[in-house]
Amino acid sequence: MDTQKGIHSEEHLSIKLLKAVFLCACLLGILLSLFQVLLDARLSSKAIDQKALEMLAMIHEPASRAAYRLDTSMGQEVLNGLLEMRSVQVAAIRLDGASDLAMVERPIFASRYRLLSDYLFAPIRIYRQPLYGHEPKEEYFGELILSIDTAHEGKDFIQRSIVVVFAGIIRATAMALLLYLIYSTFLTKPLNRLIRHLSSIDPEEPGQQQLPMPKGNENNELGLWVKTANKLLTSIDYHHTLRQKAEARIMRLSQYDYLTRLPNRRTIQNQISTMIKKAAQKNENIALLCLGLDDFKSLNAQVNFNAAEHVLVKVSDRIRNHIGNKAYIGRLGEDQFAIIQSQIEQPYEAAEMAQALIKQLDRPFEINGEQLTISATVGITLFPDDGEDVDTLLQQAEFAMIMAKSRSRNRYQFYVATIDTEIRQRKRLEMDLHQALEHEELSLAFQPQFNYQKGKLIGAEALLRWNHPEKGLISPDMFIPMAEHSLDIIPIGDWVLENACSQLHQWHLSGYQDLRMAINLSAVQLQDQGIVDRLAFLLEKYQIPPETLELEVTETSIIDDLETSKAQLQKIKAIGVTLALDDFGTGYSSLGYLKQFPFDKIKIDKSFVEGLPDNRENCGIVEAIVQIGKSFGLKVLAEGVETMEQAVYLARKGCLEGQGYYYGKPLSAQGFIDHISNQHTSPHNANKKSEGDDHQGGSHD
């Protein structure tokens, strides 16, 4: 009975081994064959092009004579000769006046491989060659056009590929069977004998029995395995003890953050619970501070991953060294820390602690020889005034920090009951935004852009507006981040692109063919793999010259995934759309982006235009940006131009374009056209902003 079981087990293992080897062999054969097929496809594609060029060269001279003489019959005879080539589908001699002197055509070749060959080589390839007269005066007469049907070459290629694939699989399978026979003879059988012996060992005393050494295998891998297994059997008790110690160490590590060595969130919650119990018994107060690093995600994209972790370690060390024994510190999440103060008398003690921590982080950190600055925002909640349980206090401290960041960073804020109301209002607003498109609450406004060299308005930036039925106009600074967070920005962004392109088309039809349209592209839209096809579709649908459509992206929108952003922008650039880097100078690595990405224009952020020409610091920044633009061959547009003095200064310093209330506030489509009609060409006479104009969203979509 045991022998039969052993035989059955051996056969089962062999079958599994045979299946695995056969599967691997088939996969290997297919992969190698596919590689050979891909190589053949590339060569076939080149061969199609080479044959076409040879045919063009062959008939170029007689075609030129026919075009020169305007001899239709001669041209027809020249082209008829091409029909002997089975791949020629259309051939024509086209004169300079866009009329065909002669043309021959045959039906497209019907092949059952057509679908696949069209995908690989394109259905039709068109080649053109200009026709010139003879020296000394080479006069252009027209062009020679050749259309090649790739189905013939595709059919030959596919038939070759089928043979290659099957031959590869057969060769690999034969080799696999040979390897299986060798492997089964020299390894499987001895291994099965060892397994049967191993199953007879007493688990309670594994060290009392040793596996027998297979004869003839003392010095090979099988012998090494037997020796190692015997050592393992005699040391199980020792390793069991080590495992118990390791489990104790893992338990300790589960309570602390692996990177900063600070208590983790679970340990912090336990510590707060313990401190609350003691404070409740002694009628004492506790302050819980939630410290969050500002814009750590952008910093993480600026430096490499190891450097970002190094920053976190240095931040935790600096906080820990400053606090000492005055409070309990732990790490809540990626860029958040908790500080717990016990036995405080007044809330101002927590405020002093928060201000001191913010000041400590103001000093730069030196990482890999580079000075990095990072700020922090602190939310503060108090026990028992704000809450009496751990989860409530932690949530309130985080809410206070979030609200402080939404207003201005690098500050602290105490939790107050109104924060809950604000959070709920923001959630309600997010729900309303989700339906804003369906309820037709969104609209576009168009802010003029002025060209200093041409002395006239040359286009507009499309700005998104949300007119809430109850709250009125909502600031883009509020609802755009909401849309990006909830991914509503994708349908909203599509709506903006569709309507902006439609409006630009209407302007062109109305006689304003030189007008262009600038549209903001969000980070979520930029990462969308379908954005390039969407843009190409809109350009074709509305017959818009690609150069009149301008897409603006910010540095913060491309740092989430630099490689994907770079690839997406290059694809967009390839269809002819103009690319602009918005809010230039406000991010981390502007010069690096200018080198890596295919931008055509940079937009000076309005914060640098404020105070010109009296603000010397901003003057220096603007002049430097203009010089950077010239160095990289990029156009420069200044945002936030509100006075004649700013416009004159920017034009004199070499800035090419301007945008702001000096040239016009955001207008409706018809208002924008009326504004152009009434606009004088001189920038000094440009429309100034009117009293009481709303500045809302002047540079936001």
VENMOWO-V52457 format. One record per residue. PHI is phi in whole degrees, 0 to 359 (NA if undefined). PSI is psi in whole degrees, 0 to 359 (999 if undefined). D_FIRST is the distance of its C-alpha to the first C-alpha in Angstrom with 2 decimals. Layout:
PHI/PSI/D_FIRST ; PHI/PSI/D_FIRST
This chain:
NA/314/0.00 ; 297/321/3.85 ; 295/319/5.43 ; 295/321/5.16 ; 296/321/6.28 ; 295/318/8.67 ; 295/317/9.94 ; 298/318/10.58 ; 297/319/12.34 ; 295/317/14.31 ; 295/319/15.48 ; 299/317/16.54 ; 296/320/18.52 ; 295/319/20.10 ; 296/317/21.22 ; 298/320/22.79 ; 295/318/24.44 ; 298/317/25.74 ; 298/316/27.20 ; 295/315/28.86 ; 295/318/30.34 ; 296/318/31.53 ; 297/314/33.13 ; 298/321/34.86 ; 295/316/36.08 ; 297/316/37.55 ; 297/317/39.22 ; 296/317/40.60 ; 298/319/41.88 ; 294/316/43.53 ; 297/314/45.12 ; 296/321/46.51 ; 293/320/47.76 ; 296/322/49.38 ; 299/317/51.10 ; 295/323/52.47 ; 294/317/53.52 ; 298/319/55.32 ; 296/318/57.13 ; 296/323/58.11 ; 298/319/59.34 ; 295/317/61.58 ; 293/322/63.00 ; 295/321/63.53 ; 297/317/65.40 ; 296/324/67.63 ; 295/322/68.20 ; 300/312/69.46 ; 297/318/71.91 ; 295/318/73.00 ; 295/320/73.72 ; 297/316/75.70 ; 295/322/77.78 ; 296/318/78.44 ; 296/319/79.67 ; 298/316/81.91 ; 295/327/83.33 ; 292/323/83.90 ; 254/7/86.05 ; 298/314/87.59 ; 294/308/90.83 ; 296/327/91.67 ; 294/322/90.67 ; 296/319/93.04 ; 295/319/95.86 ; 296/320/95.24 ; 292/321/95.27 ; 296/319/98.40 ; 272/353/100.20 ; 57/39/98.78 ; 265/101/97.96 ; 294/318/95.51 ; 294/320/95.10 ; 296/316/94.39 ; 297/322/91.83 ; 293/321/90.21 ; 297/319/90.00 ; 298/316/88.38 ; 286/328/85.75 ; 300/328/85.13 ; 296/333/83.95 ; 289/335/81.13 ; 293/347/79.68 ; 292/338/78.52 ; 277/120/75.89 ; 295/338/73.15 ; 275/349/72.27 ; 283/123/75.84 ; 256/316/76.11 ; 220/139/79.50 ; 221/138/82.25 ; 210/149/85.59 ; 250/112/88.74 ; 254/127/89.95 ; 283/170/93.48 ; 298/331/94.54 ; 279/13/95.79 ; 74/14/92.24 ; 258/151/92.97 ; 271/124/90.97 ; 287/317/93.00 ; 206/152/90.30 ; 204/141/86.74 ; 234/151/84.06 ; 207/144/80.91 ; 228/158/77.96 ; 298/156/75.29 ; 293/136/72.09 ; 295/127/69.45 ; 271/118/66.87 ; 223/141/63.38 ; 290/346/59.97 ; 266/9/59.07 ; 301/316/62.13 ; 300/315/60.49 ; 287/319/58.34 ; 294/325/61.08 ; 296/321/63.59 ; 293/323/61.32 ; 281/318/60.87 ; 243/359/64.41 ; 76/141/66.57 ; 299/313/67.99 ; 228/134/71.41 ; 246/131/72.72 ; 248/133/76.47 ; 235/142/78.49 ; 231/145/82.17 ; 216/126/84.73 ; 291/151/88.36 ; 247/124/91.14 ; 239/159/94.17 ; 283/184/97.42 ; 273/158/98.48 ; 297/157/99.99 ; 276/342/102.27 ; 253/103/101.92 ; 276/105/98.35 ; 260/137/98.65 ; 279/122/95.63 ; 258/332/95.53 ; 161/210/92.19 ; 215/157/88.55 ; 257/124/86.13 ; 246/132/83.10 ; 228/124/79.91 ; 249/121/76.98 ; 254/127/73.74 ; 274/116/71.03 ; 277/0/67.71 ; 295/325/65.68 ; 297/308/66.12 ; 295/324/64.84 ; 296/320/62.13 ; 297/313/60.90 ; 299/319/60.69 ; 295/316/58.93 ; 294/320/56.27 ; 296/320/55.53 ; 296/321/55.16 ; 295/321/52.90 ; 299/316/50.50 ; 296/317/50.15 ; 297/316/49.68 ; 296/311/46.91 ; 294/322/44.83 ; 296/320/45.38 ; 297/318/44.28 ; 295/319/41.03 ; 296/315/40.24 ; 298/316/41.01 ; 294/322/38.94 ; 295/318/35.91 ; 298/317/36.09 ; 295/324/36.30 ; 295/318/33.33 ; 298/320/31.07 ; 295/316/32.21 ; 296/323/31.57 ; 297/317/28.06 ; 298/318/27.17 ; 294/316/28.69 ; 295/318/27.06 ; 295/321/23.51 ; 290/316/23.96 ; 263/350/25.60 ; 230/315/24.18 ; 296/315/21.02 ; 294/311/18.75 ; 298/325/20.22 ; 292/323/20.11 ; 296/322/16.38 ; 296/320/15.89 ; 294/323/18.43 ; 294/319/16.85 ; 298/320/13.56 ; 291/322/15.98 ; 295/326/18.16 ; 290/342/15.63 ; 270/356/15.34 ; 285/139/19.18 ; 287/121/20.90 ; 296/334/23.05 ; 286/333/25.76 ; 225/67/26.34 ; 292/335/25.38 ; 280/352/28.07 ; 278/345/26.73 ; 236/145/23.97 ; 241/147/24.60 ; 286/138/22.67 ; 288/143/22.78 ; 281/121/25.26 ; 301/135/23.94 ; 295/132/25.99 ; 85/1/28.99 ; 242/22/28.84 ; 297/327/30.93 ; 248/11/33.90 ; 252/190/32.61 ; 298/323/31.43 ; 295/319/27.78 ; 296/320/29.10 ; 297/322/31.41 ; 296/318/28.63 ; 296/316/26.72 ; 298/318/30.03 ; 293/319/30.83 ; 297/320/27.50 ; 295/321/28.02 ; 295/323/31.54 ; 295/319/30.41 ; 298/325/28.03 ; 277/352/30.97 ; 239/17/33.43 ; 296/319/31.76 ; 299/320/34.05 ; 295/317/37.05 ; 290/332/36.23 ; 296/320/35.70 ; 295/317/39.26 ; 298/324/40.53 ; 295/321/38.95 ; 298/319/40.83 ; 294/321/44.03 ; 294/321/43.44 ; 298/322/42.93 ; 295/321/46.24 ; 292/320/47.92 ; 297/321/46.59 ; 300/321/47.95 ; 291/319/51.31 ; 295/331/51.25 ; 292/347/50.57 ; 262/354/53.97 ; 229/150/55.94 ; 289/131/56.66 ; 293/331/54.93 ; 273/307/58.00 ; 267/349/61.03 ; 65/19/59.36 ; 269/157/61.19 ; 304/140/59.70 ; 273/184/57.98 ; 301/317/58.75 ; 296/317/56.46 ; 294/322/57.94 ; 299/316/61.42 ; 299/318/60.83 ; 296/319/59.73 ; 295/317/62.75 ; 298/317/65.14 ; 301/316/63.76 ; 295/315/64.35 ; 294/324/67.82 ; 296/317/68.74 ; 299/316/67.95 ; 293/318/70.09 ; 294/323/72.89 ; 294/323/72.98 ; 292/324/73.41 ; 261/3/76.23 ; 58/47/77.80 ; 251/166/77.36 ; 254/150/77.03 ; 231/140/74.27 ; 247/129/74.61 ; 249/118/71.61 ; 253/128/72.29 ; 252/110/70.10 ; 258/121/70.96 ; 242/134/69.92 ; 287/139/70.59 ; 276/129/72.76 ; 55/39/71.48 ; 293/333/68.56 ; 297/319/66.74 ; 292/321/69.55 ; 296/322/69.51 ; 297/327/65.77 ; 282/332/66.48 ; 290/318/69.41 ; 251/173/67.47 ; 282/172/63.92 ; 298/318/61.06 ; 295/321/61.18 ; 294/321/64.93 ; 296/319/64.64 ; 296/323/62.18 ; 298/321/64.61 ; 299/315/67.34 ; 299/319/65.31 ; 296/316/64.74 ; 292/323/68.45 ; 298/312/69.45 ; 296/321/67.28 ; 296/318/68.64 ; 294/319/72.20 ; 296/315/71.77 ; 296/318/70.06 ; 294/325/72.78 ; 287/319/75.52 ; 285/318/74.14 ; 62/233/73.09 ; 263/10/72.75 ; 281/344/74.94 ; 200/169/72.10 ; 258/133/68.35 ; 235/143/67.00 ; 207/171/63.73 ; 253/121/62.43 ; 277/321/61.94 ; 200/201/60.81 ; 304/310/61.32 ; 232/27/65.10 ; 235/140/65.82 ; 232/149/66.45 ; 247/136/67.21 ; 235/126/69.87 ; 245/119/70.32 ; 256/127/73.65 ; 251/163/74.01 ; 57/41/77.18 ; 271/148/79.45 ; 266/318/82.88 ; 227/152/83.94 ; 300/333/82.26 ; 297/337/84.33 ; 296/321/82.18 ; 292/322/79.19 ; 297/319/81.47 ; 297/319/82.58 ; 297/315/78.99 ; 297/315/78.14 ; 297/321/81.23 ; 295/320/80.51 ; 294/318/76.96 ; 300/319/78.30 ; 293/323/80.88 ; 299/323/78.31 ; 278/352/76.36 ; 293/331/79.56 ; 289/137/79.49 ; 298/154/77.68 ; 256/136/74.30 ; 263/113/73.94 ; 236/117/70.66 ; 54/40/70.15 ; 79/6/73.92 ; 244/139/74.70 ; 273/120/76.57 ; 241/136/74.86 ; 248/143/76.42 ; 211/140/74.67 ; 249/172/76.05 ; 218/154/74.60 ; 236/140/75.30 ; 238/132/74.83 ; 252/139/74.37 ; 234/133/75.30 ; 227/154/74.52 ; 238/141/75.62 ; 253/133/74.20 ; 261/6/75.25 ; 298/317/77.84 ; 264/342/75.47 ; 174/165/72.34 ; 232/6/70.43 ; 234/159/66.73 ; 298/308/64.77 ; 298/320/63.77 ; 296/314/67.32 ; 296/317/68.93 ; 297/316/66.59 ; 297/318/67.08 ; 293/321/70.83 ; 296/320/71.05 ; 291/321/69.14 ; 300/315/71.35 ; 299/321/74.44 ; 293/318/73.27 ; 298/315/72.48 ; 294/323/75.89 ; 296/320/77.60 ; 293/326/75.95 ; 289/340/77.00 ; 264/307/80.62 ; 193/145/80.93 ; 270/178/78.67 ; 60/49/79.13 ; 207/174/80.28 ; 238/159/79.14 ; 210/135/79.35 ; 281/150/79.00 ; 286/134/77.05 ; 228/160/79.32 ; 299/332/78.58 ; 294/340/79.94 ; 297/320/77.03 ; 301/318/74.74 ; 297/318/77.27 ; 296/319/77.37 ; 298/316/73.60 ; 296/320/73.54 ; 297/320/76.41 ; 296/320/74.59 ; 296/319/71.51 ; 295/321/73.79 ; 295/323/75.44 ; 297/320/72.08 ; 294/319/71.37 ; 295/322/74.84 ; 297/326/74.36 ; 299/333/71.22 ; 253/0/73.51 ; 298/322/76.61 ; 293/317/75.93 ; 295/324/75.40 ; 272/7/78.58 ; 58/43/80.60 ; 266/351/81.57 ; 266/148/81.08 ; 209/170/83.81 ; 244/141/84.84 ; 241/154/87.90 ; 234/117/89.17 ; 260/128/90.79 ; 296/150/93.06 ; 237/135/92.48 ; 245/137/95.54 ; 257/122/95.91 ; 288/326/98.55 ; 288/318/99.23 ; 278/342/99.69 ; 67/36/101.46 ; 203/166/99.76 ; 285/132/96.78 ; 241/0/93.93 ; 170/193/91.15 ; 210/157/89.46 ; 258/129/86.39 ; 279/122/84.56 ; 244/132/84.09 ; 277/135/81.89 ; 235/142/83.54 ; 237/113/82.06 ; 260/94/84.58 ; 291/136/82.84 ; 298/335/84.33 ; 251/321/84.91 ; 263/355/85.03 ; 76/209/86.85 ; 293/127/86.16 ; 259/135/83.09 ; 296/134/83.15 ; 302/330/80.76 ; 300/336/79.99 ; 267/312/78.34 ; 272/337/76.63 ; 295/312/75.46 ; 301/324/73.04 ; 299/314/71.83 ; 297/321/71.16 ; 293/321/69.29 ; 292/321/67.13 ; 270/359/66.25 ; 68/10/65.94 ; 294/345/68.80 ; 296/337/70.51 ; 292/305/68.59 ; 293/325/70.23 ; 294/317/73.46 ; 298/321/73.48 ; 298/320/72.98 ; 297/318/75.89 ; 297/314/78.08 ; 299/314/77.31 ; 300/310/77.97 ; 287/324/81.25 ; 294/317/82.54 ; 294/321/81.98 ; 298/317/83.57 ; 293/320/86.59 ; 298/320/86.95 ; 299/317/86.93 ; 296/319/89.70 ; 298/317/91.78 ; 297/319/91.43 ; 294/334/92.52 ; 277/3/95.50 ; 105/1/96.78 ; 257/64/95.23 ; 292/338/93.01 ; 274/352/93.05 ; 292/145/91.55 ; 237/166/88.10 ; 231/127/85.63 ; 256/133/83.68 ; 229/134/80.56 ; 283/137/78.44 ; 245/121/74.70 ; 282/169/72.47 ; 298/320/69.45 ; 294/318/67.08 ; 296/320/68.77 ; 297/326/68.64 ; 279/349/64.86 ; 291/122/64.48 ; 292/343/63.06 ; 265/4/65.13 ; 294/323/68.50 ; 294/315/69.48 ; 297/323/68.91 ; 297/315/70.77 ; 296/316/73.76 ; 298/321/73.85 ; 297/316/73.81 ; 293/321/76.71 ; 299/320/78.75 ; 287/318/78.38 ; 299/316/78.94 ; 258/8/82.18 ; 53/49/83.32 ; 263/126/83.70 ; 301/128/84.37 ; 304/325/81.51 ; 292/345/83.95 ; 271/358/85.62 ; 253/126/82.44 ; 238/127/81.75 ; 253/131/78.64 ; 252/131/78.94 ; 233/151/76.06 ; 260/162/76.26 ; 299/321/74.67 ; 294/338/72.62 ; 278/345/71.14 ; 252/352/69.71 ; 280/344/68.40 ; 298/320/65.29 ; 212/91/63.67 ; 298/317/65.94 ; 294/315/63.91 ; 296/318/63.47 ; 298/318/67.14 ; 297/316/68.27 ; 295/319/66.32 ; 295/315/67.61 ; 295/323/71.21 ; 294/323/71.07 ; 292/318/69.91 ; 296/318/72.71 ; 297/327/75.19 ; 294/336/74.10 ; 270/4/75.37 ; 98/0/78.79 ; 285/141/78.87 ; 282/139/80.85 ; 244/134/78.97 ; 233/140/80.68 ; 265/111/79.52 ; 275/158/80.85 ; 53/43/82.03 ; 298/137/82.20 ; 97/350/82.47 ; 266/354/80.92 ; 261/207/77.34 ; 262/316/75.72 ; 224/60/75.67 ; 300/314/78.15 ; 297/322/78.94 ; 298/321/75.28 ; 292/323/74.84 ; 297/328/77.92 ; 284/323/76.42 ; 273/328/72.97 ; 251/150/73.81 ; 275/57/76.02 ; 283/149/78.70 ; 256/340/82.13 ; 210/151/83.90 ; 237/142/83.85 ; 249/121/85.35 ; 288/126/87.16 ; 298/145/86.19 ; 297/338/89.09 ; 295/334/88.89 ; 274/344/90.30 ; 273/335/93.10 ; 302/135/94.41 ; 85/355/97.65 ; 291/146/98.43 ; 266/12/100.70 ; 279/330/101.71 ; 282/106/98.31 ; 295/322/98.10 ; 298/314/94.44 ; 293/327/93.47 ; 300/315/95.89 ; 297/320/94.10 ; 294/315/90.69 ; 297/315/91.91 ; 298/321/93.59 ; 295/318/90.45 ; 295/320/88.29 ; 298/318/90.78 ; 293/323/90.70 ; 298/317/86.90 ; 300/317/87.02 ; 296/320/89.47 ; 297/325/87.36 ; 264/3/84.29 ; 69/34/86.35 ; 249/145/85.64 ; 286/154/88.01 ; 234/128/88.81 ; 240/136/89.51 ; 258/131/90.78 ; 264/158/89.82 ; 75/27/91.99 ; 283/119/95.39 ; 236/348/97.88 ; 228/160/101.27 ; 297/321/103.54 ; 298/319/103.52 ; 296/317/99.73 ; 297/315/99.86 ; 296/317/102.65 ; 297/314/100.92 ; 297/317/97.56 ; 297/320/99.27 ; 291/330/101.31 ; 274/0/98.25 ; 102/5/96.47 ; 292/133/94.20 ; 277/323/93.85 ; 222/159/93.18 ; 222/155/93.63 ; 212/137/92.34 ; 159/182/93.57 ; 292/342/96.09 ; 296/328/98.96 ; 262/350/97.96 ; 143/140/96.90 ; 283/168/94.72 ; 300/129/91.60 ; 235/164/92.99 ; 289/171/91.98 ; 300/313/91.61 ; 290/323/95.14 ; 297/325/96.50 ; 294/316/95.12 ; 295/319/96.90 ; 298/322/100.10 ; 296/319/99.78 ; 295/319/99.54 ; 297/326/102.54 ; 268/356/104.63 ; 278/129/103.32 ; 284/156/105.73 ; 284/336/104.33 ; 282/135/105.40 ; 295/337/102.89 ; 286/342/105.85 ; 254/13/106.58 ; 295/157/102.99 ; 295/125/102.29 ; 267/160/102.09 ; 288/144/100.07 ; 273/164/101.93 ; 297/134/102.63 ; 78/6/99.80 ; 299/142/97.19 ; 278/126/93.70 ; 275/6/91.76 ; 300/125/88.44 ; 65/34/85.72 ; 297/338/88.12 ; 226/32/85.38 ; 235/155/82.25 ; 269/999/80.53
